[in-house]
């Protein structure tokens, strides 16, 4: 597939939170200019924000498809068929590179629905894109040219941590980076609630909780040791931390997280099967 290298452009089908986060990251990190992005959504009320940052807004899917070579399918999995129907009606749809952010939607499904051997890149981004700290897992089908794939990888590396996988792992990786912010938010909420139940106000402890988590992450990042070693650094024999760890272990804390991850992966596989 021959791509026009003069001006790189991106078209977004879907203008929800993730599309907004990726677009803002692309612009703020100078991946592309706002004039080189177009969005299409059936809900035109979403256009006000994009117009305010000088992003083009399409009146039709055909206009969005014609605008660029790179089409980002920024819709939830349950809306993918609805999004692809008008794409298939566009004259130029077979000559594009498609980038999907939908969990459980395979590249084969997109190819089969569009009835073309189109290059499809499958991704799993996460909501920390909203604050410029996103992580994205990426795979591709066999129709994606190596140079094109490298171009997409380079663009996402400018705005996020990128991990490349074979597509066979893309359902499982949803549980690792796609859904995992929700687990972490629940942990943060539990810590704040636990403090409030001991007489503190949320405003008194919120920053303590957040900084403790941030610092713990940095300790993991900077120390190439098993995580158990870091737990042991905090835990004194017959001390307060030991009592907390025993309570967590009695409640099967770590295995509950693992079970949640498997439940997440199972749902991603169900979404793929249903398509």
C-alpha positions in Angstrom: 0.0 0.0 0.0 1.3 3.4 -1.0 1.0 6.1 1.6 1.2 9.9 1.0 4.1 10.9 3.2 3.9 14.7 2.6 1.4 15.4 5.4 0.4 12.7 7.9 -3.2 12.8 8.8 -5.5 10.9 11.1 -9.2 10.3 10.9 -11.2 9.3 14.0 -14.4 7.4 13.8 -15.9 8.0 17.2 -15.3 11.1 19.4 -15.6 9.7 22.9 -13.2 10.1 25.9 -10.5 7.9 24.5 -10.5 9.6 21.1 -10.3 12.9 22.8 -7.4 11.8 25.0 -5.4 10.4 22.0 -6.1 13.5 19.9 -5.1 15.9 22.7 -1.9 13.8 23.3 -1.1 13.9 19.5 -1.5 17.6 19.4 0.3 18.5 22.6 3.3 16.3 21.7 3.3 17.6 18.1 2.7 14.2 16.5 0.4 16.0 14.1 -1.2 19.5 13.9 -4.9 19.8 14.8 -5.6 20.7 11.1 -4.3 17.2 10.2 -7.0 15.4 12.3 -10.6 14.9 11.6 -13.3 13.3 13.8 -16.7 11.9 13.0 -19.3 11.0 15.5 -23.1 10.5 15.2 -23.4 12.8 18.3 -22.5 16.2 16.8 -22.8 17.8 20.3 -19.3 16.4 20.9 -17.9 18.6 18.1 -17.8 21.8 20.2 -14.7 20.7 22.0 -12.8 19.6 18.9 -13.7 22.8 17.1 -12.3 24.7 20.0 -8.9 23.1 19.5 -9.1 23.5 15.7 -9.6 19.8 14.9 -11.7 19.2 11.8 -15.2 17.8 12.3 -16.7 15.6 9.5 -20.3 15.8 8.4 -20.2 12.1 7.2 -18.1 9.0 7.5 -17.2 9.3 3.8 -15.7 12.7 4.5 -13.6 11.3 7.4 -12.4 8.3 5.4 -11.4 10.5 2.5 -9.4 12.9 4.7 -6.5 10.5 5.6 -4.9 7.2 5.2 -5.0 6.3 8.9 -8.4 5.6 10.3 -8.7 5.2 14.0 -11.8 3.2 15.0 -12.4 4.8 18.4 -15.6 3.1 19.3 -16.6 0.7 22.0 -16.8 -3.0 20.9 -20.6 -3.1 21.1 -20.7 -0.3 18.5 -18.1 -1.6 16.1 -20.5 -3.1 13.6 -22.6 0.1 13.6 -19.4 2.1 13.0 -18.2 -0.2 10.2 -21.4 -0.2 8.2 -21.0 3.3 6.8 -17.2 2.8 6.4 -17.9 -0.1 4.0 -20.0 2.1 1.8 -17.2 4.6 1.2 -15.5 4.3 -2.2 -12.0 4.6 -0.7 -12.4 2.3 2.3 -10.3 -0.5 0.9 -7.2 1.6 0.6 -6.8 2.7 4.2 -5.0 1.5 7.3 -7.4 0.8 10.2 -6.4 1.2 13.9 -8.9 -0.2 16.3 -9.0 0.6 20.0 -11.9 -1.7 20.8 -11.4 -4.6 23.3 -12.1 -8.1 21.9 -12.5 -7.0 18.3 -10.0 -9.0 16.2 -8.3 -7.8 13.0 -10.0 -10.8 11.2 -13.4 -9.5 12.2 -12.7 -6.1 10.7 -11.3 -7.6 7.5 -14.2 -10.0 7.2 -16.8 -7.3 7.8 -15.2 -4.9 5.3 -14.6 -7.8 2.9 -11.0 -6.6 2.2 -7.5 -7.6 3.0 -7.0 -4.2 4.7 -4.1 -3.5 7.0 -5.5 -3.5 10.5 -3.6 -2.5 13.7 -5.3 -3.6 16.9 -4.6 -1.6 20.1 -5.5 -1.5 23.7 -5.0 2.0 25.2 -6.0 3.1 28.7 -7.6 6.2 30.3 -4.4 7.6 31.7 -4.0 9.0 28.2 -6.2 11.7 29.5 -3.3 13.0 31.7 -0.5 12.2 29.3 0.5 9.0 31.1 -1.1 6.4 28.9 0.0 2.9 28.1 -0.9 1.1 24.9 -0.6 -2.5 23.7 -0.4 -2.9 19.9 -0.5 -5.7 17.4 -1.1 -6.0 13.7 -2.4 -8.3 11.0 -0.2 -9.7 8.1 -1.4 -7.0 5.7 0.3 -4.1 7.6 3.5 -3.0 5.9 6.5 -3.0 8.3 7.3 0.7 7.6 3.7 1.8 8.2 3.6 -0.2 11.5 6.9 1.5 12.6 5.4 4.9 11.8 2.3 4.2 14.0 4.5 2.8 16.8 6.7 5.9 16.6 3.7 8.2 16.9 2.3 6.4 19.9 5.7 6.3 21.6 5.7 10.1 21.6 2.5 10.1 23.8 2.5 6.8 25.7 4.4 3.7 26.9 4.0 1.2 24.0 4.2 -2.6 24.2 4.0 -4.7 21.0 2.4 -8.2 21.1 1.2 -10.9 18.8 -2.5 -10.6 18.4 -3.1 -13.8 20.3 -2.3 -11.9 23.5 -4.5 -8.9 22.9 -7.6 -10.3 24.7 -5.4 -11.0 27.8 -3.6 -7.7 27.8 -7.0 -5.9 28.3 -6.7 -7.1 31.9 -3.2 -5.8 32.3 -3.4 -2.2 31.0 -6.9 -1.6 29.5 -9.1 -2.3 32.5 -6.5 -2.1 35.3 -6.9 1.6 36.1 -10.3 0.7 37.5 -8.7 -1.8 39.9 -6.2 0.8 41.1 -9.0 3.4 41.5 -10.9 0.9 43.7 -7.7 0.4 45.8 -7.3 4.1 46.2 -10.9 4.5 47.2 -10.6 1.7 49.8 -7.6 3.3 51.4 -9.3 6.7 51.6 -12.5 5.1 53.0 -10.4 3.2 55.5 -8.8 6.5 56.7 -12.2 8.3 56.8 -13.6 5.5 59.0 -10.7 6.1 61.4 -11.7 9.8 61.8 -9.8 11.6 59.0 -11.4 13.7 56.3 -10.8 12.7 52.7 -9.0 16.1 52.1 -6.6 15.3 54.9 -5.4 11.9 53.6 -6.0 11.9 49.8 -2.5 13.3 48.9 -0.9 11.0 51.5 -2.5 8.0 49.8 -1.7 9.1 46.3 1.9 10.0 47.1 2.4 6.6 48.9 1.2 4.9 45.7 3.4 7.1 43.4 6.4 6.5 45.6 5.8 2.7 45.7 5.6 2.6 41.9 8.9 4.5 41.7 10.6 2.0 44.1 9.4 -0.9 41.9 10.7 0.9 38.8 14.1 1.8 40.3 14.9 -1.5 42.1 15.4 -4.5 40.0 14.5 -6.9 42.7 11.4 -9.2 43.4 8.5 -7.2 44.6 8.4 -9.4 47.7 11.7 -7.9 48.7 10.1 -4.4 48.7 7.2 -5.7 50.8 9.8 -7.2 53.3 11.5 -3.7 53.5 8.3 -2.3 54.9 7.3 -5.2 57.1 8.8 -5.7 60.6 8.3 -8.9 62.5 5.2 -8.5 64.8 4.8 -4.9 63.6 1.9 -2.9 62.2 2.5 -3.7 58.5 2.7 -7.4 59.3 -0.7 -7.3 60.8 -2.0 -5.4 57.7 -0.4 -8.0 55.4 -1.9 -10.9 57.4 -5.3 -9.3 57.1 -4.9 -8.9 53.3 -3.7 -12.5 52.9 -6.6 -13.8 55.0 -8.9 -12.0 52.5 -7.1 -13.6 49.6 -6.2 -10.1 48.3 -3.7 -11.0 45.6 -5.7 -13.9 44.2 -8.8 -11.7 44.1 -6.9 -9.4 41.8 -5.8 -12.4 39.7 -9.3 -13.7 39.5 -10.5 -10.3 38.4 -7.9 -10.2 35.6 -9.1 -13.6 34.3 -12.7 -12.5 34.4 -11.7 -9.4 32.4 -9.9 -11.6 29.8 -12.9 -14.0 29.7 -15.2 -11.1 28.8 -12.8 -9.9 26.1 -12.8 -13.4 24.6 -16.6 -13.4 24.8 -16.8 -10.1 22.9 -14.5 -11.6 20.2 -16.6 -14.8 19.9 -19.8 -12.8 19.7 -18.4 -11.0 16.7 
